[in-house]
């Protein structure tokens, strides 16, 4: 189909939307390494994991062979409230950059949670409800996951207990009110409501918290109450599974118009957006049916892929969670208080870690001032005010488009625009006032943190 | 077409989108009364108005006969960045209410300005650019119009000078940063940068400002600099013209699926959203081709339609703007500091005023606590966190749907969901904490303000 037939924004029809999630692991020869019991160092069983997660989610977590898992009707109904998300041709950005590259972005911010997190929040809440639980607990960093989960729980009538990283509890009071409007209870972490929280407060008085620490608290609460289970917004295989809806919609839309992306770019914190966006494309690549260049973008202040090590590590600061084999900076690593709250996790999805280790994707890191420059440039021409997290992908998409300008190549670039920045205006204000600086951890800091990895 | 064929969200295809705005006045037998020169009390001429507004906008302002005015290609291109907006069937709300009514809403919040204001902002900025001006000045209340205009100006490379009502400058610092990110200069009003601002500060020290006062300041600046013109986000005929895109898209989508709305509901501050939403439906009603019940909803704290008088009045507190014949509470009326910033204007669109006066539409007023109850109820089932302004329409849509529950009538309700409430979390926080109260002006207060109307 000729280029001028392609709309600015491609919305799938309801009947074109995916009816099943795609389980990327089914096409991986080298499967991601299993989660280990932190006590026995043996792979976790269904029984063990069922103490933390809902049963059906445990099955999804461990399923390495079923390529497609049907999306339950109730979840499809909820998806229809805010999906399909648009696949947008960034005509205005292309013109601004004067690049021959064709830039597309899949925009996941058009819902009240402001990000793609809702795709997995509704799925996890649904299975909790189906299991007859009273509620769920979780942590949230920048608050996107917490907002999403509180929306999903409000819709299904489930209790929602949220531990929010203290830095963001204070920096983003409005996020807190969104969650409260949806009926969630919100606690700043570390808190004195859990054993692990009290321990961390004693060891690091004045800490602004971290995602790893908030995870420890949320897990502790859920483990102690049989009517609750813990849910998580990223890192896990089940989350990547649910987020595959992003990539599936993108691929259906691109196939419909005969568009082949040469480069696919996503920001990577725990990997939920990137893993979801690339899923069907990576599947083709693994099966040898097509080739794509795939780039993970992470902040220079928390560079798990680019400066971490591939090893078993705890997912939380309190070291009560399972061990995962992943690219990690060490569970003691505390990133500087940068402004990309969703990208502050010390580790990375085990699936993406394995794919990166096997050479199926690249990774790069970028500094936040250059990220906000890209964000502002994008906002002014494309209209959307992007989240700091998403703007990492924008930065690299612009860089790739500018390379095309030099070489004259007409590459097609697809990136994930995971969300909006309406709750990040403190960061934008710093940038607007020229007060934003960059922070790159020293080799010594990273080495010190990695030296403390558990021996497996 | 049967009910189950209607998608949750109807998005028009690009080729189905309107290519011309609809000028409702062409179908009105009783035209709205003309704007008067505040000095001579004679109808304003093209020449006089051209000192304040761009020439082509003046022509649109005064055109009472041309039913359709083509949308320039450049504006259509911009519209494609965020339009079509979805027409959503509120299945979840219907189920929650257990009503036989069918509820639809046209959602205009899916753009960074967070509201429908962008539809007219880009049009007004485009004509300013076309005329070779350096920039535009305006006022903004809740900041939606300011955000929209700064986006439009950033896109076109125009200067944007904004006077923002002081109450909202302080209550919504993040709005300010959105505007700054888009490159606008933002001044809290009343300010000492204008004569009228200094006068108001002297007379009302400590005032939190009003839209009427910010208008005076913005007009003064533009009148004194020939490279600038004044633009306005509501009230004017030209704005209703541009906003007709809301109603046109709604009507095309509803006609496509054979849906006939029995009741059409919109919030009304200056009338931009309501006038745009109802335009093509009201046109049919005026031509006797179809009938619709049309309801304007205003806050009980600023009830122009329901408790104002139909008379000539100033549009601004400083009394330097043209006189308009409209439903007004008097330009000296200062509404209480309620939380629907977009609905604090003392007057109303002249077009809507005439239509209301002639009995073609109804009006009702609602109190803010009941508005936030509706907002929360809507958010929890429909996902979207609505703006306080939009929630006025939600309140009445829910009330109408509940009436249908009593009577068993299967009415079809359409309401305008003008925007999102991400920048209104201070208000939501008050509501969440049970600290929100209602304020209804006394008959004496309104009578005192109306007594000061100019004699025309």
Interface residues (C-beta under 8 A of the other chain):
Chain A: X7 X8 X9 X11 X13 X14 X80 X81 X82 X92 X110 X111 X112 X114 X151 X154 X155 X173 X174 X177 X178 X180 X181 X182 X183 X376 X379 X380 X381 X382 X383 X384 X385 X420 X422 X423 X425 X426 X428 X429 X431 X432
Chain B: X7 X8 X9 X11 X13 X14 X80 X81 X82 X92 X110 X111 X112 X114 X151 X154 X155 X173 X174 X177 X178 X180 X181 X182 X183 X376 X379 X380 X381 X382 X383 X384 X385 X420 X422 X423 X425 X426 X428 X429 X431 X432
